[in-house]
Amino acid sequence: MVHSSEHWMSDIYESIKDKALNEICWPATHDSGMSFVNDDLWSVGVNDCNVVTQNKGIDDQLKAGARVFDFRPFMWISKRGGDLYLGHFNYDPASGACGEDMASALKAVKSFIDREGNEKEVVFLHFSHCYKWDTGMFEIDKMVLDPFSYDDIESLRREIEGFIGDVMYVSTDEKLNVGTLSLKDVVESGRRVIVTIEDKNFSSDPKGGFFTIQTPRYGYIHDQGKCVTYSDSVNVKAFYQYAGTDDLKDMESKERRMLEKYSACYKSGDGIFSGFSWTLTRVDWAFGKCIEKLAEEANNAFTGKIEDYLKDGVITKEIKPSMVWFDYYSDSCLEPLIKLNTL
């Protein structure tokens, strides 16, 4: 069956409504706001090849079926003051660019959620890598980005609330484990956008619709064979592998090992999200393959690899990735995930 990419959750709702959120396979876009470089908001050495990660704006990503978004807030103080944009930057030495402005991205989410026919669609917005820079594109006197201050995080919160406050999922349980909620729980609440902020200056505020998230990376802290222990105060518990390679075979093997490790450490009832970072990284910033070409290679292989994982028993009805991250996401990435959701 071919499903509507815009309404795919509605199409299969009866099959997935009672599943916990971490038991659903969610299509996710990496560096979601970077479908273009915004005017003069770029640094030396940046071009579409090395900084653009998507070819659709937020609205079109939603229409193509994406439901999890990697929003990286950025303020370029010397050029736009405290205005918020979505960016893609290296921290040190500082380099990168801004894409969509925060307001237009949030408006797109609100419009999608309110649109007739989308009443059973749920969206995650993950805010992280919050930075600001007070320099011009050709100035090299300050080559390290500044993290958001507490006041900057508060400004970010106010902007989010101003555009989507009435559709953000809220809870009176300060220690809510979001992954254990059923899809039906969220849909029937009428508030279908789950917002997480990953920043040292942010504290959990479920009543206000803001949740904490912990995202340890398998390759960085599981090398000794230990499983991660999550704090009870963390609302969204995630476990994933960022491959950090431009080699498809290497990336695929790391993602496979991540799933095998996840299945050894956790049960679905734990509410812990497992994630595939199905992306190839431009290892050589100046001379490597363009992000678009790397994404094409990875995305073209995705359906076949999912079939292999099913045949090999790496993916089963009980063990599957919760969130799959893509560069240059398109609806061609969606159908394999729908298949996994209806196992």
Secondary structure, 3 states (H helix, E strand, C coil): CCCCCCCHHHHCHHHHCCCEHHHCCEEEECCCCCCCCCCCCECCCCCHHHHCCCCCCHHHHHHCCCCEEEECEEEEHHHHCCCCEEEEEECCCCEEEEEEEHHHHHHHHHHHHHCCCCCCCCEEEEECCCEEECCCCCCCCCCCCEECCHHHHHHHHHHHHHHHHHHECCCCCCCCCHHHCEHHHHHHHCCCEEEEECCCCCCCEHHHCEECEECCEHHHHCCCCCCCCCCCCCCEEEEEECCCCCCHHHHHHHHHHHHHHHHHHCCHHHCEEEEEECCCCCCCCCCCCCHHHHHHHHHHHHHHHHHHHHHHCCCCCCCCCCEEEECCCCHHHHHHHHHHHCC
